[in-house]
Amino acid sequence: MMDNTLIVYSSNNAEKQHSEGAKWPFVLLGNARARFDTGRYTNIKERPINDLYATFLHGVGAPLDRFNMDKNMADFHHSRVGPIEDLLA
Protein backbone atom coordinates (compact mmCIF):
# COMPACT_ATOMS: atom_id res chain seq x y z
CA MET A 1 0.00 0.00 0.00
CA MET A 2 2.80 2.47 0.83
CA ASP A 3 4.14 2.20 -2.73
CA ASN A 4 1.09 4.11 -3.96
CA THR A 5 0.74 6.49 -1.03
CA LEU A 6 2.38 9.63 0.29
CA ILE A 7 1.48 10.52 3.87
CA VAL A 8 2.42 14.04 4.91
CA TYR A 9 2.71 14.58 8.65
CA SER A 10 3.37 17.98 10.15
CA SER A 11 3.24 19.63 13.52
CA ASN A 12 1.16 22.70 14.18
CA ASN A 13 4.25 24.33 15.73
CA ALA A 14 6.98 25.99 13.72
CA GLU A 15 10.14 27.77 14.86
CA LYS A 16 8.54 29.64 17.81
CA GLN A 17 5.22 30.15 19.58
CA HIS A 18 4.01 33.01 17.38
CA SER A 19 5.48 31.65 14.21
CA GLU A 20 6.30 33.46 11.02
CA GLY A 21 5.84 30.11 9.28
CA ALA A 22 9.47 29.96 8.18
CA LYS A 23 10.52 26.59 9.61
CA TRP A 24 8.04 23.73 9.64
CA PRO A 25 8.96 20.11 10.35
CA PHE A 26 7.43 17.52 7.99
CA VAL A 27 7.59 13.76 7.78
CA LEU A 28 6.87 12.15 4.40
CA LEU A 29 5.98 8.44 4.42
CA GLY A 30 5.60 6.33 1.30
CA ASN A 31 6.75 7.37 -2.13
CA ALA A 32 3.58 7.71 -4.28
CA ARG A 33 4.63 5.28 -7.02
CA ALA A 34 8.32 6.23 -6.76
CA ARG A 35 7.63 9.92 -7.43
CA PHE A 36 9.13 11.12 -4.14
CA ASP A 37 12.47 10.29 -2.56
CA THR A 38 11.64 9.54 1.08
CA GLY A 39 13.17 7.51 3.86
CA ARG A 40 15.95 9.94 4.74
CA TYR A 41 16.53 13.19 6.59
CA THR A 42 16.51 16.29 4.38
CA ASN A 43 17.04 19.79 5.69
CA ILE A 44 15.53 22.23 3.23
CA LYS A 45 16.76 25.73 4.08
CA GLU A 46 15.25 28.99 2.92
CA ARG A 47 12.33 27.48 1.02
CA PRO A 48 8.80 28.39 2.17
CA ILE A 49 6.05 25.86 2.71
CA ASN A 50 4.49 26.98 -0.58
CA ASP A 51 7.44 25.40 -2.41
CA LEU A 52 6.64 22.09 -0.70
CA TYR A 53 3.07 22.26 -2.00
CA ALA A 54 4.37 23.04 -5.50
CA THR A 55 6.61 19.96 -5.17
CA PHE A 56 3.61 17.78 -4.29
CA LEU A 57 1.82 19.04 -7.40
CA HIS A 58 4.85 18.23 -9.57
CA GLY A 59 4.97 14.74 -8.08
CA VAL A 60 1.36 13.96 -8.93
CA GLY A 61 1.59 15.25 -12.49
CA ALA A 62 0.10 18.72 -12.09
CA PRO A 63 3.24 20.89 -12.26
CA LEU A 64 3.02 24.45 -11.02
CA ASP A 65 5.94 26.88 -10.76
CA ARG A 66 4.65 28.54 -7.57
CA PHE A 67 1.84 27.69 -5.20
CA ASN A 68 -0.33 30.57 -3.98
CA MET A 69 2.37 33.26 -4.37
CA ASP A 70 2.96 36.10 -6.77
CA LYS A 71 6.50 37.10 -7.76
CA ASN A 72 6.82 39.90 -5.17
CA MET A 73 5.76 37.63 -2.31
CA ALA A 74 7.98 34.82 -3.63
CA ASP A 75 11.03 37.12 -3.67
CA PHE A 76 10.30 38.22 -0.11
CA HIS A 77 10.09 34.61 1.16
CA HIS A 78 13.04 33.24 -0.89
CA SER A 79 10.73 31.07 -2.98
CA ARG A 80 12.26 29.59 -6.11
CA VAL A 81 10.49 28.68 -9.30
CA GLY A 82 9.65 24.99 -9.51
CA PRO A 83 9.74 22.08 -7.10
CA ILE A 84 12.20 21.17 -4.37
CA GLU A 85 14.38 18.84 -6.42
CA ASP A 86 15.76 17.03 -3.35
CA LEU A 87 12.31 15.57 -2.64
CA LEU A 88 11.48 14.27 -6.13
CA ALA A 89 12.70 10.85 -7.23
Backbone as CSV, one residue per row, in Angstrom:
resi,resn,N_x,N_y,N_z,CA_x,CA_y,CA_z,C_x,C_y,C_z
1,MET,0.818,-1.186,0.000,0.000,0.000,0.000,0.870,1.262,0.000
2,MET,1.981,1.262,0.733,2.797,2.466,0.832,3.490,2.813,-0.480
3,ASP,3.546,1.881,-1.427,4.141,2.196,-2.731,3.283,3.167,-3.524
4,ASN,1.997,3.230,-3.229,1.087,4.109,-3.957,0.629,5.303,-3.132
5,THR,1.226,5.497,-1.978,0.740,6.489,-1.028,1.844,7.451,-0.626
6,LEU,1.476,8.677,-0.347,2.380,9.626,0.293,1.609,10.225,1.458
7,ILE,2.082,9.957,2.666,1.481,10.520,3.869,2.344,11.695,4.296
8,VAL,1.713,12.829,4.501,2.421,14.041,4.911,2.002,14.344,6.345
9,TYR,2.972,14.289,7.245,2.708,14.575,8.654,3.443,15.851,9.028
10,SER,2.750,16.740,9.718,3.367,17.983,10.153,2.840,18.353,11.524
11,SER,3.638,19.103,12.224,3.238,19.629,13.516,2.528,20.958,13.297
12,ASN,1.769,21.374,14.281,1.158,22.704,14.177,2.055,23.767,14.806
13,ASN,3.280,23.391,15.154,4.249,24.328,15.728,5.415,24.501,14.778
14,ALA,5.820,25.725,14.575,6.981,25.994,13.716,8.153,26.403,14.597
15,GLU,8.885,27.430,14.185,10.135,27.768,14.857,9.960,28.435,16.217
16,LYS,8.786,29.000,16.514,8.541,29.637,17.810,7.038,29.712,18.046
17,GLN,6.631,30.160,19.225,5.218,30.146,19.581,4.362,30.965,18.613
18,HIS,4.739,32.184,18.347,4.012,33.007,17.383,4.823,33.005,16.095
19,SER,4.630,31.967,15.350,5.478,31.651,14.210,5.281,32.599,13.042
20,GLU,6.368,32.774,12.308,6.301,33.456,11.022,6.072,32.440,9.914
21,GLY,6.055,31.163,10.266,5.842,30.107,9.281,7.067,29.802,8.453
22,ALA,8.249,30.130,8.969,9.466,29.956,8.180,10.040,28.549,8.283
23,LYS,9.904,27.897,9.421,10.518,26.586,9.615,9.465,25.601,10.124
24,TRP,9.047,24.705,9.272,8.038,23.726,9.636,8.610,22.324,9.469
25,PRO,8.502,21.497,10.508,8.961,20.114,10.353,7.898,19.282,9.636
26,PHE,8.332,18.425,8.712,7.434,17.524,7.991,8.038,16.133,7.961
27,VAL,7.185,15.145,7.985,7.594,13.759,7.778,6.811,13.254,6.577
28,LEU,7.513,12.729,5.582,6.871,12.150,4.400,7.049,10.643,4.451
29,LEU,5.963,9.906,4.386,5.980,8.442,4.425,5.408,7.902,3.129
30,GLY,6.025,6.873,2.585,5.605,6.326,1.304,6.315,7.075,0.189
31,ASN,6.065,6.663,-1.043,6.746,7.365,-2.132,5.852,7.655,-3.330
32,ALA,4.552,7.375,-3.225,3.584,7.706,-4.279,4.053,7.219,-5.647
33,ARG,4.191,5.919,-5.761,4.626,5.277,-7.018,5.998,5.761,-7.465
34,ALA,6.913,5.857,-6.516,8.315,6.232,-6.760,8.465,7.655,-7.307
35,ARG,7.531,8.523,-6.984,7.629,9.919,-7.430,8.406,10.785,-6.447
36,PHE,8.446,10.353,-5.174,9.130,11.124,-4.144,10.240,10.288,-3.539
37,ASP,11.326,10.951,-3.176,12.474,10.293,-2.562,12.362,10.475,-1.053
38,THR,11.854,9.462,-0.362,11.636,9.545,1.077,12.534,8.540,1.787
39,GLY,12.394,8.463,3.094,13.171,7.513,3.863,14.523,8.036,4.295
40,ARG,14.681,9.336,4.329,15.951,9.939,4.739,15.664,11.308,5.329
41,TYR,16.652,11.850,6.024,16.535,13.191,6.586,16.989,14.204,5.542
42,THR,16.164,15.213,5.307,16.509,16.288,4.384,16.226,17.607,5.074
43,ASN,17.205,18.480,5.101,17.037,19.794,5.695,16.948,20.803,4.562
44,ILE,15.761,21.270,4.299,15.526,22.232,3.227,15.593,23.624,3.853
45,LYS,16.591,24.390,3.497,16.758,25.727,4.077,16.270,26.783,3.093
46,GLU,15.686,27.808,3.666,15.245,28.986,2.922,14.292,28.673,1.774
47,ARG,13.415,27.722,1.983,12.331,27.478,1.025,11.026,27.502,1.816
48,PRO,10.063,28.315,1.423,8.801,28.389,2.167,7.941,27.150,1.943
49,ILE,6.951,27.011,2.782,6.049,25.864,2.715,5.324,25.809,1.358
50,ASN,5.134,26.950,0.735,4.492,26.979,-0.582,5.293,26.186,-1.612
51,ASP,6.612,26.183,-1.493,7.442,25.397,-2.406,7.224,23.899,-2.198
52,LEU,6.949,23.490,-0.957,6.644,22.086,-0.696,5.342,21.691,-1.390
53,TYR,4.334,22.549,-1.324,3.074,22.263,-2.000,3.253,22.205,-3.513
54,ALA,4.070,23.094,-4.064,4.367,23.036,-5.498,5.074,21.723,-5.843
55,THR,5.928,21.232,-4.957,6.615,19.956,-5.168,5.622,18.801,-5.192
56,PHE,4.652,18.826,-4.285,3.612,17.782,-4.290,2.859,17.774,-5.614
57,LEU,2.540,18.958,-6.120,1.821,19.037,-7.398,2.673,18.508,-8.546
58,HIS,3.956,18.789,-8.545,4.848,18.227,-9.568,4.848,16.710,-9.485
59,GLY,4.899,16.189,-8.275,4.965,14.743,-8.084,3.730,13.994,-8.551
60,VAL,2.591,14.639,-8.510,1.362,13.957,-8.933,0.959,14.309,-10.365
61,GLY,1.842,14.989,-11.076,1.590,15.245,-12.493,0.829,16.507,-12.809
62,ALA,0.752,17.437,-11.858,0.097,18.720,-12.093,1.087,19.837,-11.788
63,PRO,2.164,19.956,-12.590,3.240,20.892,-12.264,2.771,22.344,-12.213
64,LEU,3.328,23.041,-11.237,3.023,24.447,-11.020,4.315,25.106,-10.549
65,ASP,4.688,26.231,-11.133,5.935,26.885,-10.756,5.924,27.419,-9.336
66,ARG,4.806,28.018,-8.933,4.653,28.541,-7.572,3.257,28.208,-7.078
67,PHE,3.137,27.980,-5.797,1.837,27.693,-5.203,1.399,28.881,-4.360
68,ASN,0.319,29.522,-4.762,-0.328,30.574,-3.981,0.608,31.740,-3.642
69,MET,1.452,32.138,-4.592,2.374,33.259,-4.371,2.600,34.011,-5.666
70,ASP,2.550,35.325,-5.603,2.964,36.100,-6.770,4.472,36.338,-6.686
71,LYS,5.047,36.939,-7.700,6.501,37.099,-7.760,7.041,37.956,-6.617
72,ASN,6.355,39.040,-6.260,6.821,39.899,-5.169,6.861,39.152,-3.839
73,MET,5.811,38.397,-3.548,5.763,37.627,-2.310,6.800,36.502,-2.344
74,ALA,6.992,35.893,-3.490,7.983,34.820,-3.628,9.391,35.346,-3.390
75,ASP,9.710,36.519,-3.902,11.028,37.116,-3.675,11.245,37.418,-2.190
76,PHE,10.211,37.890,-1.529,10.305,38.217,-0.108,10.572,36.978,0.739
77,HIS,9.972,35.846,0.373,10.094,34.609,1.159,11.136,33.632,0.600
78,HIS,11.980,34.073,-0.308,13.037,33.240,-0.895,12.474,32.025,-1.632
79,SER,11.314,32.155,-2.202,10.731,31.067,-2.977,11.428,30.992,-4.328
80,ARG,11.658,29.788,-4.793,12.257,29.594,-6.112,11.203,29.031,-7.051
81,VAL,11.420,29.205,-8.317,10.493,28.684,-9.304,10.685,27.168,-9.405
82,GLY,9.586,26.432,-9.357,9.646,24.988,-9.505,9.688,24.241,-8.190
83,PRO,9.804,22.925,-8.285,9.737,22.076,-7.101,11.048,22.051,-6.319
84,ILE,11.003,21.451,-5.152,12.203,21.175,-4.366,12.779,19.875,-4.912
85,GLU,13.821,19.991,-5.694,14.381,18.837,-6.421,14.839,17.708,-5.497
86,ASP,15.288,18.046,-4.285,15.761,17.027,-3.345,14.668,16.042,-2.940
87,LEU,13.413,16.437,-3.082,12.312,15.570,-2.644,11.742,14.709,-3.768
88,LEU,12.010,15.055,-5.002,11.482,14.272,-6.128,12.438,13.145,-6.476
89,ALA,11.873,12.011,-6.843,12.704,10.852,-7.228,13.204,11.011,-8.645
